[in-house]
Amino acid sequence: MFPARLHGPVLSLFRMVTGVLFLCHGAASLFGILGGNPMTGHALPFAEWPGWWAALIQLVCGGLVLIGLLTRPAALLASGSMAYAYFVVHQPDHLLPLHNGGELAALFCWSFLLVAVLGPGNWALDVLLSRRRGVATEPAARPSVPA
């Protein structure tokens, strides 16, 4: 349906948007900006477990995924942190995300898992650095579409 030449750029845009949204959540919770922590409206106390550490992961991994640097490991860590958030914070209240407030955690978890598996797309520092080192990079995975 869409030309194959769009797969890498669209994956890159998906990665960048997901990264910036995750970064914003971390910045809000760590620094009290952009409305602050969604639960309190303020910055989280320094080193408070698990919220402050989760926000640090959001800030750092969101930034790395946004620029496409260390994309796969950062996306995998971000995905795992959101799986933890879903199963520890949200799922005990109710099974379904719609009823337990875990929609964002579930969406971020699966979005970052997709980026970890498919890679950063064409527009990423990882790709640029690998080209400079002369390392062959894997092309962005192309899903097979039934005819």
Secondary structure, 3 states (H helix, E strand, C coil): CCCHHHHHHHHHHHHHHHHHHHHHHHHHHHHCCCCCCCCCCCCCCCCCCCHHHHHHHHHHHHHHHHHCCCHHHHHHHHHHHHHHHHHHHHCCCCCCHHHHCCHHHHHHHHHHHHHHHHCCCCCCHHHHHHHHHCCCCCCCCCCCCCC
